[in-house]
């Protein structure tokens, strides 16, 4: 049949729980989507970068210290790439 035991067990369990509806493939999309950074914060990051020339590490530190905005260095990097 070309199907693993694990796949058969999974389908059987879904059929027992949900009936025929459970046999259809369900979405694999994550249930939690990443949060979008507010446009005001993105503008602030861009402004600070232009004014200071600082990199992502220092910008993240300044945002935390002066504005109480907690962004990871990677998030700052993504904002600067846009």
Secondary structure, DSSP 8 states (H G I E B T S, - for coil): ----HHHHHHHHHHHHHHGGGGGS----S-SS------HHHHHHHHHHHHHH---HHHHHHHHHHHH-----HHHHHHHHH-
